Amino acid sequence: MSIHVLYLAHDLADAAIRRRVLTLKAGGAEVTVAGFTRGRNLLEDEAGVQANVLGTTSDGKFTQRIGAVAKASLDIKGRLAGVRKPDVIIARNLETLALAGRAAAVFDRQLPVVYECLDIHRLLTDEGWKGRLMRGFQRHFGRRAQLLITSSPAFIENFFKPRSGLDLPVMLMENKVLALGPDSVPAERMPRAPVAGEPWKIGWFGAIRCAKSLSILTEFARRMDGKVEIVLRGRPAYGEFDDFARIVAEAPHVAFHGSYRNPEDLSRIYDEVQFNWAIDFFEEGLNSEWLLPNRLYEGGLYGAVPIALKSTETGRFLARRDIGLTIDKATPDALEALFNEMTIDRYSQQFSRIAAVERSQWVTGPADCRALVAKLAALKPDLRSPAEMQAASTLQS
């Protein structure tokens, strides 16, 4: 069954948006995207994808984002001019959920809406009036949604069930690596221990938004005096740091190598490191404790040993599979103790455990893409004429 999806995206510069669009296309859907930009539109050169810009938003500037959403809402009909009527609308994050009803009204008020929420913003968990207001907005705009897509069981158990006020069927889609062909899944990996005199390398890839992690890693690298190197790649949220470029430039044994394409560059960048930083304090005690980040799956697929906190959902994920390195507290002292005891044999054992995990644990394959599109198609109302339905019924009988 063919299906046309209108995907409302909060950030067209987010690699995860591109990955979801490619997932939908691989599942057989036609996809039209409408979203906000915070940098380069990663879909502007994507073949077969129409991407409509709704406006510009900024990281960390919540008031500005509300204004951009309100402005887009007033002119949503004009901004979707030329878009063919979709069968379903997916709204990524609360800001586009606020637009979903208006977007549906452009075509058909009965269009099904799916709420995709892969991060729980701290304002949604605030116990004061701001949090109550934000949860009220979520309930209001989510009242016409028919499905919730989220990426971690802990989001469901700690927020959506007890606190969100939403009562929706849930589809769990973990942040796995998109692998659509036999060549996209790596061949058997080999341990890549450093040769004598070279440092251990810890990769921190993806959304770099945690000032506390940067502080811990730079101090740790300074203490290790060349025995460990920190490799940063991805998209820094510059507003979260006092001066990201200066901090990295002044930190010994720390290097930032810019952005990369996901999934095209994953094999290359993970092959350069032995360990994978899977710790995040951006929403400490809340979202950071509940999420299962993209880098967990990327590193797992490409054989980088993850480093995580025991108390988090990521730590529990690793513990259930008996893989990775987990620590009680993320401090320079704890990391120093961990790596002072690191040997080639210990690393090789950790690598072997990662390599033994079934690869379906790390990847979204073609069957998963088709399952997602089938789930969305099941929400689509039967818009056939009575004559067409009667003809279909006759054929079935």
Summary of the structure (lengths in Angstrom):
residues: 397
radius of gyration: 22.3
end to end distance: 19.9
largest distance: 77.0
contacts: 1266
relative contact order: 0.12
helix: 43%
strand: 19%
